[in-house]
Amino acid sequence: MKLRLPDSVASPQDLNALLIEVRQYQKWLAHESIKKQVNVKHISEQPVMSSSIKELFRNYDLKKIIDQHSIESLIETLEKYKNSAPSITLTLAATPTTTVKSTLVSWCRDNIAPDILVAFQFNTTLLGGIVVRHGSHIFDWSFRRQILAAREHFPEVLRNV
């Protein structure tokens, strides 16, 4: 099955956090299955699951039964996804809000690749706009670059203001 991550899991760091959470759930599930086999009455509390992992469980076909085999399969799929998914870095002039991040991530997944990972950075010296990095390619649509490109005309524009 092709894995589709929730839009809240955008960057490689988010994917690593999701993997950690799935592994914690796997560990808890393994302990509980051992307790069930040896007839231990005390059941420990299920770990708190984020909305991202709940959505992942809904999207990933776990055959309505969450067991060790299905969780191991999910972890293996996530590891393959992490190693093979394309990634880009978007640098903005300010820290992006959650809505801006989710909008950009969903746009990238709709228009570039459905499995793309998008990392966000910010750099105040950009003054505005965006810088996109993919591999060794850098696309600079920042205001800073535009101002530096029109360096000769900038003093004239300021005088006329």
SERO-4910 file (N, C-alpha, C, O; in steps of 0.05 Angstrom, whole numbers):
BEGIN
 pado doro    nc1    nc2    nc3   cac1   cac2   cac3    cc1    cc2    cc3    oc1    oc2    oc3
  Met    A     17    -24      0      0      0      0     18     25      0     38     26     14
  Lys    A     10     45    -15     24     70    -16     17     87      8     -7     91     14
  Leu    A     37     95     22     33    110     47     29    140     41     44    151     25
  Arg    A      9    151     53      3    180     51      4    192     79    -13    186     96
  Leu    A     25    208     83     28    221    110      8    243    113      0    256     94
  Pro    A      0    248    138    -17    272    143     -1    297    138     23    297    139
  Asp    A    -15    319    131     -2    344    125     13    355    149     31    371    146
  Ser    A      6    346    173     20    356    197     48    344    199     65    354    213
  Val    A     53    322    185     80    310    184     92    320    158     89    308    136
  Ala    A    107    342    160    117    356    137    146    351    132    155    347    109
  Ser    A    162    353    153    191    353    150    204    326    158    190    309    170
  Pro    A    229    322    152    242    298    161    242    296    192    241    273    203
  Gln    A    243    318    206    242    318    235    215    309    245    213    293    264
  Asp    A    194    317    232    167    308    239    164    278    234    152    264    251
  Leu    A    176    268    213    175    240    207    190    224    228    181    203    236
  Asn    A    213    234    237    228    221    258    212    220    284    212    200    298
  Ala    A    199    242    290    182    243    315    159    223    313    153    210    332
  Leu    A    148    220    289    126    201    285    137    172    288    123    156    300
  Leu    A    160    167    277    173    141    280    178    134    310    173    111    318
  Ile    A    187    153    325    192    149    354    165    142    368    165    124    384
  Glu    A    144    157    361    118    152    373    107    124    366     96    111    383
  Val    A    111    116    341    101     89    333    117     68    347    106     47    355
  Arg    A    144     72    350    160     52    364    152     51    394    153     29    406
  Gln    A    145     73    406    136     73    434    110     57    436    106     41    455
  Tyr    A     93     61    417     68     46    417     73     16    413     60     -1    426
  Gln    A     92      9    395    100    -18    390    110    -31    416    104    -54    422
  Lys    A    127    -17    430    138    -27    455    116    -32    476    116    -53    489
  Trp    A     98    -13    478     75    -17    497     59    -41    489     51    -57    506
  Leu    A     53    -44    463     37    -66    453     51    -93    458     38   -113    466
  Ala    A     78    -94    455     93   -118    461     91   -126    490     87   -149    497
  His    A     94   -106    508     92   -111    537     64   -122    544     61   -140    560
  Glu    A     43   -110    532     16   -118    539     10   -146    528     -5   -161    541
  Ser    A     21   -153    505     16   -180    495     30   -201    512     19   -223    515
  Ile    A     53   -194    522     67   -213    540     51   -216    566     48   -238    576
  Lys    A     41   -194    577     25   -195    601      0   -212    597     -8   -228    614
  Lys    A    -12   -210    573    -36   -226    567    -29   -255    566    -45   -272    575
  Gln    A     -5   -262    555      2   -290    552      8   -303    579      3   -327    583
  Val    A     18   -288    599     24   -299    625      2   -292    645      6   -296    669
  Asn    A    -21   -283    636    -44   -278    653    -40   -257    675    -49   -261    697
  Val    A    -26   -236    669    -23   -214    688    -47   -196    686    -55   -188    664
  Lys    A    -59   -191    709    -84   -175    709    -80   -146    705    -97   -132    694
  His    A    -57   -135    714    -52   -106    713    -46    -98    684    -27   -108    672
  Ile    A    -62    -80    674    -58    -70    647    -49    -41    649    -62    -24    662
  Ser    A    -26    -35    637    -16     -8    638    -31      9    618    -43     -1    599
  Glu    A    -30     35    623    -45     54    607    -32     56    579     -8     57    576
  Gln    A    -49     57    559    -40     61    532    -26     88    529    -36    108    540
  Pro    A     -4     89    514     10    115    511     -8    134    496    -25    127    480
  Val    A     -5    160    503    -20    181    490    -11    183    461     13    184    455
  Met    A    -31    183    443    -24    184    415    -32    211    404    -53    221    410
  Ser    A    -14    222    388    -19    248    376    -40    245    354    -46    223    345
  Ser    A    -50    267    345    -70    267    323    -56    256    297    -69    244    280
  Ser    A    -30    262    294    -16    252    270    -15    222    269    -19    210    248
  Ile    A     -9    209    292     -7    180    292    -35    167    289    -37    146    277
  Lys    A    -55    180    300    -82    169    297    -91    171    267   -102    152    257
  Glu    A    -84    193    254    -91    195    226    -74    176    209    -84    165    190
  Leu    A    -49    171    217    -32    152    203    -44    124    205    -45    109    185
  Phe    A    -53    116    229    -65     90    233    -91     87    216    -96     66    205
  Arg    A   -106    109    213   -130    108    197   -123    105    167   -136     90    152
  Asn    A   -103    120    158    -95    120    130    -81     94    122    -85     84    100
  Tyr    A    -65     83    140    -50     58    135    -68     35    142    -78     33    164
  Asp    A    -72     17    124    -90     -5    127    -79    -25    148    -61    -40    141
  Leu    A    -89    -24    172    -80    -43    193    -99    -66    196    -98    -80    216
  Lys    A   -117    -70    176   -136    -93    176   -153    -93    201   -161   -114    211
  Lys    A   -159    -70    212   -176    -66    235   -164    -79    261   -176    -77    282
  Ile    A   -141    -92    258   -128   -104    281   -100    -93    283    -84    -96    265
  Ile    A    -94    -81    306    -67    -70    310    -52    -91    326    -57    -95    350
  Asp    A    -33   -105    313    -17   -124    326     13   -119    320     19   -100    306
  Gln    A     30   -135    331     59   -131    328     67   -132    299     83   -116    290
  His    A     56   -150    284     63   -153    255     56   -128    239     71   -118    223
  Ser    A     32   -118    244     23    -94    229     39    -69    237     45    -52    220
  Ile    A     46    -67    262     62    -44    271     90    -46    260    101    -26    251
  Glu    A    102    -70    260    128    -74    248    128    -67    218    146    -55    208
  Ser    A    107    -75    205    103    -68    176    101    -38    172    113    -27    153
  Leu    A     87    -25    190     84      4    188    111     18    192    118     37    178
  Ile    A    126      9    212    153     20    218    171     16    194    186     35    186
  Glu    A    171     -7    183    187    -13    159    180      5    136    197     15    122
  Thr    A    154      9    132    144     27    111    153     56    116    161     70     97
  Leu    A    151     65    141    160     92    148    190     96    143    198    117    134
  Glu    A    205     75    150    234     77    146    241     79    116    258     95    108
  Lys    A    227     63    100    231     64     71    223     91     60    237    103     43
  Tyr    A    201    101     70    191    128     62    212    149     69    217    167     52
  Lys    A    223    148     93    243    168    102    267    167     84    279    188     78
  Asn    A    276    144     76    300    141     60    296    148     30    315    155     17
  Ser    A    271    146     20    267    149     -8    252    174    -16    251    182    -39
  Ala    A    239    187      3    222    210     -4    239    235    -12    259    240      0
  Pro    A    230    249    -32    244    274    -40    239    295    -18    219    294     -4
  Ser    A    258    314    -16    254    334      4    263    361     -7    281    363    -23
  Ile    A    250    382      3    258    409     -4    259    425     22    246    418     42
  Thr    A    273    447     21    274    466     43    264    493     34    273    504     14
  Leu    A    245    504     49    234    530     43    244    549     64    239    545     88
  Thr    A    258    570     56    267    591     74    250    616     71    248    626     49
  Leu    A    239    625     93    221    648     92    234    670    109    253    665    124
  Ala    A    224    695    107    235    717    121    226    717    151    239    731    167
  Ala    A    205    703    157    195    701    185    187    672    190    184    656    172
  Thr    A    184    666    216    175    639    223    147    635    212    129    651    218
  Pro    A    142    614    196    116    610    185     96    600    206    103    585    224
  Thr    A     71    609    203     50    599    221     42    571    213     50    561    192
  Thr    A     26    558    230     17    531    224      1    530    199      3    511    183
  Thr    A    -16    550    195    -33    549    171    -16    554    146    -21    541    125
  Val    A      4    571    147     22    575    124     37    549    118     40    541     95
  Lys    A     47    536    139     61    511    135     44    490    122     51    478    103
  Ser    A     20    486    133      2    465    122     -6    472     94     -9    454     77
  Thr    A    -11    498     88    -18    505     60      5    499     41      1    488     20
  Leu    A     30    507     49     53    502     32     58    472     28     65    463      6
  Val    A     55    457     50     60    428     48     39    415     30     46    398     13
  Ser    A     14    422     34     -7    409     17     -3    417    -12     -8    401    -30
  Trp    A      5    442    -18     10    451    -45     33    435    -57     32    425    -80
  Cys    A     55    431    -42     78    416    -51     70    387    -57     79    375    -77
  Arg    A     54    375    -39     46    347    -43     26    344    -66     25    323    -79
  Asp    A     11    365    -72     -8    363    -95      6    369   -121      0    356   -142
  Asn    A     26    387   -122     38    396   -147     66    386   -153     74    385   -176
  Ile    A     81    377   -133    108    368   -137    109    337   -136    114    324   -155
  Ala    A    105    327   -112    105    298   -107     88    292    -83     89    307    -63
  Pro    A     71    271    -83     54    265    -60     69    256    -35     58    257    -13
  Asp    A     94    248    -38    110    239    -15    132    258     -7    151    250      6
  Ile    A    131    283    -16    153    302    -11    153    310     19    132    314     31
  Leu    A    177    314     29    181    324     56    190    353     54    209    359     39
  Val    A    178    371     69    183    399     67    194    409     94    180    408    114
  Ala    A    219    419     94    231    430    118    229    461    115    232    472     94
  Phe    A    224    473    138    222    502    139    244    515    155    252    504    176
  Gln    A    254    537    145    274    553    159    266    582    156    248    589    140
  Phe    A    278    600    172    273    628    168    298    643    171    317    636    186
  Asn    A    300    665    155    323    682    154    313    711    150    302    718    129
  Thr    A    316    727    171    305    755    169    319    772    149    308    793    141
  Thr    A    343    765    140    357    781    120    344    779     92    352    794     74
  Leu    A    326    761     89    312    758     63    294    782     57    289    789     34
  Leu    A    284    795     78    266    818     77    238    810     67    220    827     69
  Gly    A    234    787     56    208    778     46    213    758     23    236    754     15
  Gly    A    192    746     14    195    726     -8    202    699      3    197    693     26
  Ile    A    214    683    -14    220    655     -7    245    646    -22    250    654    -45
  Val    A    260    628     -9    283    614    -22    276    584    -20    271    574      1
  Val    A    277    571    -43    271    542    -45    297    527    -52    310    534    -71
  Arg    A    303    507    -35    327    490    -40    318    461    -45    302    450    -29
  His    A    327    450    -66    322    421    -72    348    410    -82    357    416   -104
  Gly    A    360    393    -66    386    382    -74    407    404    -77    411    419    -58
  Ser    A    420    406   -100    440    427   -104    428    451   -117    443    470   -124
  His    A    403    451   -122    390    474   -136    378    493   -115    365    485    -96
  Ile    A    383    519   -119    372    540   -102    357    560   -119    368    571   -139
  Phe    A    332    564   -112    315    584   -126    309    606   -107    295    602    -87
  Asp    A    320    630   -113    318    653    -94    298    673   -105    304    687   -124
  Trp    A    275    675    -92    255    695    -99    251    714    -75    228    722    -69
  Ser    A    273    721    -63    272    739    -39    273    768    -48    283    775    -69
  Phe    A    262    786    -31    263    814    -36    292    824    -35    300    842    -50
  Arg    A    308    812    -18    337    820    -16    351    817    -42    366    835    -51
  Arg    A    347    794    -56    359    789    -81    350    809   -102    365    819   -118
  Gln    A    324    816   -101    313    835   -121    324    863   -116    330    877   -135
  Ile    A    327    870    -91    339    896    -84    368    898    -93    377    917   -105
  Leu    A    383    876    -87    411    876    -95    414    875   -126    434    886   -136
  Ala    A    396    863   -140    397    862   -169    392    889   -181    402    895   -202
  Ala    A    376    905   -168    369    932   -178    384    953   -161    373    974   -155
  Arg    A    408    947   -153    424    964   -135    427    993   -146    427   1012   -131
  Glu    A    431    996   -173    436   1022   -184    411   1040   -183    413   1064   -179
  His    A    387   1028   -186    362   1043   -186    351   1048   -158    333   1065   -156
  Phe    A    360   1034   -138    349   1036   -112    352   1064    -99    332   1074    -88
  Pro    A    375   1077   -100    377   1104    -89    358   1124   -103    347   1142    -90
  Glu    A    354   1121   -129    336   1138   -144    307   1134   -134    292   1153   -131
  Val    A    299   1109   -129    273   1104   -119    269   1116    -92    248   1127    -86
  Leu    A    289   1114    -75    287   1125    -48    285   1156    -49    271   1168    -32
  Arg    A    299   1169    -67    298   1198    -69    270   1207    -78    261   1229    -70
  Asn    A    257   1191    -93    230   1199   -103    208   1193    -84    185   1200    -89
  Val    A    214   1181    -62    193   1174    -42    187   1198    -24    170   1196     -7
***
